[in-house]
Structure formats: structure tokens, C-alpha cells
Amino acid sequence: MNNKLGKLWIDYDDAIQQAKKKINDEYYREKIDYFIQNGYEVFEKAVKTDICDRITASISNIKKNPGSYIYKSLGQYVHPSKANLEEEPGRVVDLYATSKEAREATFPDQVSNFLKLIFEDNPFAFQSIYFHRGSQQSIHQDTAYVITKKPLSLVASWLSLQDVEPGSGELAYYPKSHKYYHFYFDRDTHRKSWQRKIDGDELHKEFLRSLHVQAEKKELSLNTFAAKKGDVFLWHADLAHGGSKITKQDATRKSLVTHFCPKSVRPKFFDVIGDEYYEYDDSNGNLFASRHYHMSDLTSSPCARVLYNPALK
């Protein structure tokens, strides 16, 4: 079977029939059936509210201990001591390396079990982002930017760390958009990832436009997620999603995004980071990796050591 894109079993035409054979638990079978058909699933109150509160409280340490955090704003790495989460569209990278609570929130039982069923492998968490405010990011598909060795062997989660207010830049998505035709930045190699130096900005704009064009053709409506604290929104690699426009300027939208792939696949950055970067196993079969942190430090310490922070170079 030719599967260069790394399709999971849930991506095949007979996935619903396969689910009946593979999954005995009715709760997860219903969740996976919905995911197969719509490209996302919601786990309400999957993370305890006190854990959500401790995660947001830990962010205050970015000023007290900037050397333990990686911070980006407008696509650039910024010295964490200069972070202004209240005003900037910034993001804290791989918070699970610094926060025990973030690690726990990354793999609540429902999410961990769900991922193991669709991956048929242990899940690997990587490229995590804490948002203080809405991202206002254009509608996109993660396969263009989050690169694994098999593009469709990817799932992402969005954990709401607060009750979301209208106008705060809510998560927006097109249900069923994971079934769009594939947009290839290189048709010969079936490359789904965008490489600015090779592809340029115009092709990238064409890609973003195509997501709305296909939605119109398929008569799909753009939905927003009115999340409550502790809710987890899990989505398919190719679900078209983004951040709504912020219309209430003082509103926060505290959230934690994480990307996952099967252990056997691995994120692409493993090819370039060398031998100093390690994965961490939480003993429940859930794994973490980071481009920036020495994750094996977590075996003896609650915080991993920063190895790569371009802002401090």
C-alpha cells in the first residue's frame, strides 16, 4: 500500500467499519467515529480547573526565571525577560519542559487513550505553545508548518485554561475540512509543508485562499469554539483552523496547544537537533520531546534544562 503521506487507519474510506472491529469501548468508538467524520472531537472538562490555574500562575515565573523559558513574538525569539504577554501576540514554547502541571494537562486520560487508539502506538508530544491572548492566526492546516516524517500522522490539541469570552479571538475551524483535496507545495514529491525560501509567499497565500475556496464549494461553515476551562479540542492534521479576530481588546484567551505524532514517526526536527536532545517518558506510555530542552533532565528534576534559545545567543 502506497502511504507516503502517513495516513492513519482513521483516514481510509472504511475507517468506521475498522473502528467497530478495533475498538470495544463504546465511549471511545463514538468519539473516534465523530473524529473520522468531522476532523475534531471535544473532551469536556478533561483537565481539572485547579491544574489549569496552576499552569497560568506558573507563567508569571517567566520574569523571575527567564533562563528557563523560550518565548516567541511575531515569529521571532525574544529574551523572556522582555516578554509582555498582556500586550504582545506572544507565545511560550514547550511549557511542558518547565511545568509539571503542563505535562499532566498535555495527557489527560481521555486524550492519551484516544491517541493510542488512533495511532496504534504510544503518543509523542512536541511543539507545544502557550497563548495568553488569541492568536488571530489565519485559517490553515498544520501539515504546512508542523513537520513530521509522515504528514498525516499528526494530531493536535487545544486546551482552554479559562472560560472563553466572545470577542477574545476564539478558536475557529471548518468541520469536515480534513477531507479537502491535498494542497501540495511540491506536486512531484507530494510535499505538504511550506518552505518559504523554496516556495515563496505567493504560493503560501494561494494555499491559505484554497482553504476558504474549498469550504465554499463544500458549503462548510466556519465554526468557533466556546470553550470552558479544562475543555480539550482535539483535531486532525488537515483540519482547517485558526484564530478569530479579537474584538474585545482587553480579553485574554489563555490556552495550551500541543502537537502529537506516533512514537514510530517522530517530528522532523529530530533530523537536525543532534544527540543532545532527548525524549521523556512519563511512565504511562506518553512521551515528550523538544527542540529546545534536554528532556531527559525530567527524570531527576521537575524542569528540563534549556539547550537552545536563539534569543540568548
Contacts in CASP RR format, 6 or more apart in sequence:
PFRMAT RR
TARGET T0000
AUTHOR 0000-0000-0000
METHOD contacts of the structure
MODEL  1
MNNKLGKLWIDYDDAIQQAKKKINDEYYREKIDYFIQNGYEVFEKAVKTD
ICDRITASISNIKKNPGSYIYKSLGQYVHPSKANLEEEPGRVVDLYATSK
EAREATFPDQVSNFLKLIFEDNPFAFQSIYFHRGSQQSIHQDTAYVITKK
PLSLVASWLSLQDVEPGSGELAYYPKSHKYYHFYFDRDTHRKSWQRKIDG
DELHKEFLRSLHVQAEKKELSLNTFAAKKGDVFLWHADLAHGGSKITKQD
ATRKSLVTHFCPKSVRPKFFDVIGDEYYEYDDSNGNLFASRHYHMSDLTS
SPCARVLYNPALK
3 150 0 8 1.000
4 190 0 8 1.000
5 150 0 8 1.000
5 151 0 8 1.000
5 152 0 8 1.000
5 182 0 8 1.000
5 190 0 8 1.000
5 192 0 8 1.000
6 150 0 8 1.000
6 151 0 8 1.000
6 152 0 8 1.000
6 153 0 8 1.000
6 265 0 8 1.000
7 152 0 8 1.000
7 153 0 8 1.000
8 118 0 8 1.000
8 119 0 8 1.000
8 152 0 8 1.000
8 153 0 8 1.000
9 15 0 8 1.000
9 18 0 8 1.000
9 22 0 8 1.000
9 118 0 8 1.000
9 120 0 8 1.000
10 18 0 8 1.000
10 19 0 8 1.000
10 32 0 8 1.000
10 35 0 8 1.000
10 36 0 8 1.000
10 118 0 8 1.000
11 152 0 8 1.000
12 18 0 8 1.000
15 36 0 8 1.000
16 33 0 8 1.000
16 36 0 8 1.000
16 37 0 8 1.000
19 29 0 8 1.000
19 32 0 8 1.000
19 33 0 8 1.000
19 36 0 8 1.000
20 29 0 8 1.000
22 117 0 8 1.000
23 29 0 8 1.000
23 32 0 8 1.000
23 117 0 8 1.000
28 113 0 8 1.000
28 114 0 8 1.000
28 117 0 8 1.000
31 41 0 8 1.000
31 43 0 8 1.000
31 114 0 8 1.000
32 41 0 8 1.000
32 114 0 8 1.000
32 117 0 8 1.000
32 118 0 8 1.000
34 41 0 8 1.000
35 41 0 8 1.000
35 118 0 8 1.000
35 234 0 8 1.000
35 236 0 8 1.000
37 176 0 8 1.000
38 175 0 8 1.000
38 176 0 8 1.000
39 175 0 8 1.000
39 176 0 8 1.000
39 177 0 8 1.000
39 178 0 8 1.000
39 235 0 8 1.000
39 236 0 8 1.000
39 239 0 8 1.000
40 173 0 8 1.000
40 175 0 8 1.000
40 233 0 8 1.000
40 234 0 8 1.000
40 235 0 8 1.000
40 236 0 8 1.000
40 239 0 8 1.000
41 114 0 8 1.000
41 233 0 8 1.000
41 234 0 8 1.000
42 225 0 8 1.000
42 231 0 8 1.000
42 232 0 8 1.000
42 233 0 8 1.000
42 234 0 8 1.000
43 108 0 8 1.000
43 110 0 8 1.000
43 111 0 8 1.000
43 114 0 8 1.000
43 231 0 8 1.000
43 232 0 8 1.000
43 234 0 8 1.000
44 228 0 8 1.000
44 230 0 8 1.000
44 231 0 8 1.000
45 228 0 8 1.000
45 230 0 8 1.000
45 231 0 8 1.000
46 108 0 8 1.000
46 109 0 8 1.000
46 110 0 8 1.000
46 111 0 8 1.000
46 159 0 8 1.000
46 230 0 8 1.000
46 231 0 8 1.000
46 232 0 8 1.000
47 104 0 8 1.000
47 105 0 8 1.000
47 108 0 8 1.000
47 159 0 8 1.000
47 230 0 8 1.000
47 232 0 8 1.000
48 230 0 8 1.000
49 229 0 8 1.000
49 230 0 8 1.000
51 101 0 8 1.000
51 104 0 8 1.000
51 105 0 8 1.000
52 105 0 8 1.000
52 159 0 8 1.000
52 160 0 8 1.000
52 161 0 8 1.000
52 162 0 8 1.000
52 229 0 8 1.000
52 230 0 8 1.000
53 161 0 8 1.000
54 101 0 8 1.000
55 95 0 8 1.000
55 99 0 8 1.000
55 101 0 8 1.000
55 102 0 8 1.000
55 105 0 8 1.000
55 130 0 8 1.000
55 161 0 8 1.000
55 256 0 8 1.000
56 161 0 8 1.000
56 162 0 8 1.000
56 254 0 8 1.000
58 95 0 8 1.000
58 98 0 8 1.000
58 99 0 8 1.000
58 101 0 8 1.000
58 102 0 8 1.000
59 85 0 8 1.000
59 92 0 8 1.000
59 95 0 8 1.000
59 130 0 8 1.000
59 132 0 8 1.000
61 68 0 8 1.000
61 69 0 8 1.000
61 98 0 8 1.000
62 69 0 8 1.000
62 71 0 8 1.000
62 80 0 8 1.000
62 83 0 8 1.000
62 85 0 8 1.000
62 92 0 8 1.000
63 80 0 8 1.000
63 81 0 8 1.000
63 83 0 8 1.000
66 79 0 8 1.000
66 80 0 8 1.000
66 81 0 8 1.000
66 83 0 8 1.000
67 80 0 8 1.000
67 306 0 8 1.000
67 309 0 8 1.000
67 312 0 8 1.000
68 98 0 8 1.000
68 303 0 8 1.000
68 306 0 8 1.000
69 80 0 8 1.000
69 83 0 8 1.000
69 92 0 8 1.000
69 93 0 8 1.000
69 98 0 8 1.000
69 306 0 8 1.000
70 77 0 8 1.000
70 80 0 8 1.000
70 92 0 8 1.000
70 93 0 8 1.000
70 94 0 8 1.000
70 292 0 8 1.000
70 306 0 8 1.000
70 309 0 8 1.000
70 311 0 8 1.000
71 77 0 8 1.000
71 78 0 8 1.000
71 79 0 8 1.000
71 80 0 8 1.000
71 83 0 8 1.000
71 90 0 8 1.000
71 91 0 8 1.000
71 92 0 8 1.000
71 93 0 8 1.000
71 311 0 8 1.000
72 78 0 8 1.000
72 90 0 8 1.000
72 91 0 8 1.000
72 93 0 8 1.000
73 83 0 8 1.000
73 88 0 8 1.000
73 89 0 8 1.000
73 90 0 8 1.000
73 91 0 8 1.000
74 88 0 8 1.000
74 89 0 8 1.000
74 90 0 8 1.000
77 309 0 8 1.000
77 310 0 8 1.000
77 311 0 8 1.000
78 90 0 8 1.000
78 311 0 8 1.000
79 311 0 8 1.000
79 312 0 8 1.000
80 311 0 8 1.000
83 90 0 8 1.000
83 92 0 8 1.000
85 132 0 8 1.000
85 133 0 8 1.000
86 132 0 8 1.000
89 133 0 8 1.000
89 134 0 8 1.000
89 135 0 8 1.000
89 136 0 8 1.000
90 131 0 8 1.000
90 132 0 8 1.000
90 133 0 8 1.000
91 129 0 8 1.000
91 130 0 8 1.000
91 131 0 8 1.000
91 135 0 8 1.000
92 129 0 8 1.000
92 130 0 8 1.000
93 128 0 8 1.000
93 129 0 8 1.000
93 292 0 8 1.000
94 126 0 8 1.000
94 127 0 8 1.000
94 128 0 8 1.000
94 290 0 8 1.000
94 291 0 8 1.000
94 292 0 8 1.000
94 293 0 8 1.000
95 102 0 8 1.000
95 128 0 8 1.000
95 130 0 8 1.000
95 256 0 8 1.000
96 102 0 8 1.000
96 103 0 8 1.000
96 106 0 8 1.000
96 125 0 8 1.000
96 128 0 8 1.000
96 258 0 8 1.000
96 288 0 8 1.000
96 290 0 8 1.000
97 288 0 8 1.000
97 290 0 8 1.000
97 292 0 8 1.000
97 293 0 8 1.000
97 295 0 8 1.000
97 298 0 8 1.000
97 303 0 8 1.000
97 304 0 8 1.000
98 293 0 8 1.000
98 303 0 8 1.000
98 304 0 8 1.000
100 302 0 8 1.000
102 128 0 8 1.000
102 130 0 8 1.000
102 256 0 8 1.000
103 282 0 8 1.000
103 288 0 8 1.000
103 298 0 8 1.000
105 159 0 8 1.000
105 256 0 8 1.000
106 125 0 8 1.000
106 128 0 8 1.000
106 157 0 8 1.000
106 159 0 8 1.000
106 256 0 8 1.000
106 258 0 8 1.000
106 286 0 8 1.000
106 288 0 8 1.000
107 123 0 8 1.000
107 125 0 8 1.000
107 282 0 8 1.000
107 284 0 8 1.000
107 286 0 8 1.000
108 232 0 8 1.000
110 232 0 8 1.000
111 157 0 8 1.000
111 232 0 8 1.000
111 234 0 8 1.000
112 123 0 8 1.000
112 284 0 8 1.000
112 285 0 8 1.000
112 286 0 8 1.000
114 234 0 8 1.000
115 123 0 8 1.000
115 155 0 8 1.000
115 260 0 8 1.000
116 122 0 8 1.000
116 123 0 8 1.000
118 155 0 8 1.000
119 153 0 8 1.000
119 155 0 8 1.000
119 260 0 8 1.000
119 261 0 8 1.000
119 262 0 8 1.000
119 263 0 8 1.000
120 262 0 8 1.000
121 262 0 8 1.000
121 263 0 8 1.000
121 264 0 8 1.000
121 265 0 8 1.000
122 262 0 8 1.000
122 263 0 8 1.000
122 285 0 8 1.000
122 286 0 8 1.000
122 287 0 8 1.000
123 260 0 8 1.000
123 261 0 8 1.000
123 262 0 8 1.000
123 263 0 8 1.000
123 285 0 8 1.000
123 286 0 8 1.000
123 287 0 8 1.000
124 260 0 8 1.000
124 261 0 8 1.000
124 262 0 8 1.000
124 263 0 8 1.000
124 265 0 8 1.000
124 266 0 8 1.000
124 267 0 8 1.000
124 279 0 8 1.000
124 287 0 8 1.000
124 288 0 8 1.000
124 289 0 8 1.000
125 258 0 8 1.000
125 259 0 8 1.000
125 260 0 8 1.000
125 286 0 8 1.000
125 287 0 8 1.000
125 288 0 8 1.000
125 289 0 8 1.000
126 258 0 8 1.000
126 259 0 8 1.000
126 260 0 8 1.000
126 261 0 8 1.000
126 267 0 8 1.000
126 269 0 8 1.000
126 288 0 8 1.000
126 289 0 8 1.000
126 290 0 8 1.000
126 291 0 8 1.000
127 146 0 8 1.000
127 258 0 8 1.000
127 259 0 8 1.000
127 267 0 8 1.000
127 291 0 8 1.000
128 256 0 8 1.000
128 257 0 8 1.000
128 258 0 8 1.000
128 259 0 8 1.000
129 256 0 8 1.000
129 257 0 8 1.000
129 258 0 8 1.000
130 254 0 8 1.000
130 255 0 8 1.000
130 256 0 8 1.000
130 257 0 8 1.000
131 253 0 8 1.000
131 254 0 8 1.000
131 255 0 8 1.000
131 256 0 8 1.000
131 257 0 8 1.000
132 252 0 8 1.000
132 253 0 8 1.000
132 254 0 8 1.000
133 168 0 8 1.000
133 169 0 8 1.000
133 246 0 8 1.000
133 251 0 8 1.000
133 252 0 8 1.000
133 253 0 8 1.000
134 168 0 8 1.000
134 169 0 8 1.000
134 243 0 8 1.000
134 244 0 8 1.000
134 246 0 8 1.000
134 253 0 8 1.000
134 255 0 8 1.000
135 169 0 8 1.000
135 242 0 8 1.000
135 243 0 8 1.000
136 169 0 8 1.000
136 243 0 8 1.000
136 244 0 8 1.000
136 245 0 8 1.000
136 246 0 8 1.000
137 242 0 8 1.000
137 243 0 8 1.000
138 208 0 8 1.000
138 242 0 8 1.000
139 172 0 8 1.000
139 173 0 8 1.000
139 174 0 8 1.000
139 208 0 8 1.000
139 211 0 8 1.000
139 212 0 8 1.000
139 222 0 8 1.000
139 240 0 8 1.000
139 241 0 8 1.000
139 242 0 8 1.000
139 243 0 8 1.000
140 208 0 8 1.000
140 211 0 8 1.000
140 240 0 8 1.000
140 241 0 8 1.000
140 242 0 8 1.000
141 177 0 8 1.000
141 180 0 8 1.000
141 183 0 8 1.000
141 192 0 8 1.000
141 211 0 8 1.000
141 237 0 8 1.000
141 238 0 8 1.000
141 239 0 8 1.000
141 240 0 8 1.000
141 241 0 8 1.000
142 154 0 8 1.000
142 156 0 8 1.000
142 237 0 8 1.000
142 238 0 8 1.000
142 239 0 8 1.000
142 259 0 8 1.000
143 151 0 8 1.000
143 152 0 8 1.000
143 154 0 8 1.000
143 192 0 8 1.000
143 193 0 8 1.000
143 237 0 8 1.000
143 238 0 8 1.000
144 183 0 8 1.000
144 185 0 8 1.000
144 192 0 8 1.000
144 193 0 8 1.000
144 194 0 8 1.000
144 204 0 8 1.000
144 207 0 8 1.000
145 193 0 8 1.000
145 194 0 8 1.000
146 154 0 8 1.000
146 156 0 8 1.000
146 259 0 8 1.000
146 267 0 8 1.000
147 193 0 8 1.000
147 267 0 8 1.000
147 268 0 8 1.000
147 269 0 8 1.000
148 154 0 8 1.000
148 261 0 8 1.000
148 265 0 8 1.000
148 266 0 8 1.000
148 267 0 8 1.000
148 268 0 8 1.000
149 265 0 8 1.000
149 266 0 8 1.000
149 267 0 8 1.000
149 268 0 8 1.000
150 261 0 8 1.000
150 265 0 8 1.000
151 192 0 8 1.000
151 193 0 8 1.000
151 237 0 8 1.000
152 237 0 8 1.000
152 238 0 8 1.000
153 237 0 8 1.000
153 261 0 8 1.000
153 262 0 8 1.000
153 265 0 8 1.000
154 237 0 8 1.000
154 259 0 8 1.000
154 260 0 8 1.000
154 261 0 8 1.000
155 234 0 8 1.000
155 235 0 8 1.000
155 236 0 8 1.000
155 237 0 8 1.000
155 259 0 8 1.000
155 260 0 8 1.000
155 261 0 8 1.000
156 234 0 8 1.000
156 235 0 8 1.000
156 237 0 8 1.000
156 257 0 8 1.000
156 258 0 8 1.000
156 259 0 8 1.000
156 260 0 8 1.000
157 232 0 8 1.000
157 233 0 8 1.000
157 234 0 8 1.000
157 235 0 8 1.000
157 257 0 8 1.000
157 258 0 8 1.000
157 260 0 8 1.000
158 171 0 8 1.000
158 225 0 8 1.000
158 227 0 8 1.000
158 232 0 8 1.000
158 233 0 8 1.000
158 234 0 8 1.000
158 235 0 8 1.000
158 255 0 8 1.000
158 256 0 8 1.000
158 257 0 8 1.000
159 230 0 8 1.000
159 231 0 8 1.000
159 232 0 8 1.000
159 255 0 8 1.000
159 256 0 8 1.000
159 257 0 8 1.000
159 258 0 8 1.000
160 227 0 8 1.000
160 228 0 8 1.000
160 229 0 8 1.000
160 230 0 8 1.000
160 231 0 8 1.000
160 232 0 8 1.000
160 233 0 8 1.000
160 254 0 8 1.000
160 255 0 8 1.000
161 229 0 8 1.000
161 230 0 8 1.000
161 254 0 8 1.000
161 255 0 8 1.000
161 256 0 8 1.000
162 229 0 8 1.000
162 252 0 8 1.000
162 253 0 8 1.000
162 254 0 8 1.000
163 227 0 8 1.000
163 228 0 8 1.000
163 229 0 8 1.000
164 170 0 8 1.000
164 225 0 8 1.000
164 226 0 8 1.000
164 227 0 8 1.000
164 228 0 8 1.000
164 253 0 8 1.000
165 248 0 8 1.000
165 251 0 8 1.000
165 253 0 8 1.000
166 226 0 8 1.000
166 248 0 8 1.000
167 244 0 8 1.000
167 245 0 8 1.000
167 246 0 8 1.000
167 247 0 8 1.000
167 248 0 8 1.000
167 251 0 8 1.000
168 246 0 8 1.000
168 248 0 8 1.000
168 251 0 8 1.000
168 252 0 8 1.000
168 253 0 8 1.000
169 243 0 8 1.000
169 244 0 8 1.000
169 245 0 8 1.000
169 246 0 8 1.000
169 247 0 8 1.000
169 251 0 8 1.000
169 253 0 8 1.000
170 224 0 8 1.000
170 225 0 8 1.000
170 226 0 8 1.000
170 227 0 8 1.000
170 243 0 8 1.000
170 244 0 8 1.000
170 253 0 8 1.000
171 224 0 8 1.000
171 225 0 8 1.000
171 227 0 8 1.000
171 233 0 8 1.000
171 241 0 8 1.000
171 242 0 8 1.000
171 243 0 8 1.000
171 244 0 8 1.000
171 255 0 8 1.000
172 222 0 8 1.000
172 223 0 8 1.000
172 224 0 8 1.000
172 225 0 8 1.000
172 241 0 8 1.000
172 242 0 8 1.000
172 243 0 8 1.000
172 244 0 8 1.000
173 222 0 8 1.000
173 223 0 8 1.000
173 224 0 8 1.000
173 225 0 8 1.000
173 235 0 8 1.000
173 239 0 8 1.000
173 240 0 8 1.000
173 241 0 8 1.000
173 242 0 8 1.000
174 211 0 8 1.000
174 215 0 8 1.000
174 220 0 8 1.000
174 221 0 8 1.000
174 222 0 8 1.000
174 223 0 8 1.000
174 239 0 8 1.000
174 240 0 8 1.000
174 241 0 8 1.000
175 220 0 8 1.000
175 221 0 8 1.000
175 223 0 8 1.000
176 218 0 8 1.000
176 220 0 8 1.000
177 211 0 8 1.000
177 214 0 8 1.000
177 215 0 8 1.000
177 218 0 8 1.000
177 220 0 8 1.000
177 238 0 8 1.000
177 239 0 8 1.000
177 240 0 8 1.000
178 235 0 8 1.000
178 236 0 8 1.000
178 237 0 8 1.000
178 238 0 8 1.000
178 239 0 8 1.000
178 240 0 8 1.000
180 210 0 8 1.000
180 211 0 8 1.000
180 214 0 8 1.000
180 218 0 8 1.000
180 238 0 8 1.000
180 240 0 8 1.000
181 214 0 8 1.000
182 190 0 8 1.000
182 192 0 8 1.000
182 238 0 8 1.000
183 192 0 8 1.000
183 207 0 8 1.000
183 210 0 8 1.000
184 190 0 8 1.000
184 191 0 8 1.000
184 192 0 8 1.000
185 191 0 8 1.000
185 192 0 8 1.000
185 193 0 8 1.000
185 194 0 8 1.000
185 195 0 8 1.000
185 198 0 8 1.000
185 199 0 8 1.000
185 203 0 8 1.000
185 207 0 8 1.000
186 198 0 8 1.000
186 199 0 8 1.000
194 203 0 8 1.000
194 204 0 8 1.000
194 207 0 8 1.000
196 204 0 8 1.000
211 240 0 8 1.000
214 220 0 8 1.000
215 221 0 8 1.000
215 222 0 8 1.000
215 240 0 8 1.000
224 244 0 8 1.000
225 233 0 8 1.000
227 233 0 8 1.000
227 255 0 8 1.000
235 241 0 8 1.000
259 267 0 8 1.000
261 267 0 8 1.000
263 287 0 8 1.000
266 289 0 8 1.000
267 289 0 8 1.000
269 291 0 8 1.000
270 277 0 8 1.000
270 289 0 8 1.000
273 291 0 8 1.000
273 308 0 8 1.000
276 294 0 8 1.000
276 307 0 8 1.000
277 289 0 8 1.000
277 290 0 8 1.000
277 291 0 8 1.000
277 293 0 8 1.000
277 294 0 8 1.000
277 295 0 8 1.000
277 307 0 8 1.000
278 289 0 8 1.000
278 294 0 8 1.000
278 295 0 8 1.000
278 296 0 8 1.000
279 287 0 8 1.000
279 288 0 8 1.000
279 289 0 8 1.000
279 295 0 8 1.000
279 296 0 8 1.000
280 287 0 8 1.000
280 288 0 8 1.000
280 289 0 8 1.000
280 295 0 8 1.000
280 296 0 8 1.000
280 298 0 8 1.000
280 299 0 8 1.000
280 304 0 8 1.000
281 287 0 8 1.000
282 288 0 8 1.000
288 295 0 8 1.000
288 298 0 8 1.000
289 295 0 8 1.000
290 304 0 8 1.000
291 308 0 8 1.000
292 306 0 8 1.000
292 307 0 8 1.000
292 308 0 8 1.000
292 309 0 8 1.000
293 304 0 8 1.000
293 305 0 8 1.000
293 306 0 8 1.000
293 307 0 8 1.000
294 304 0 8 1.000
294 305 0 8 1.000
294 306 0 8 1.000
294 307 0 8 1.000
295 304 0 8 1.000
296 304 0 8 1.000
297 303 0 8 1.000
297 304 0 8 1.000
297 305 0 8 1.000
298 304 0 8 1.000
END
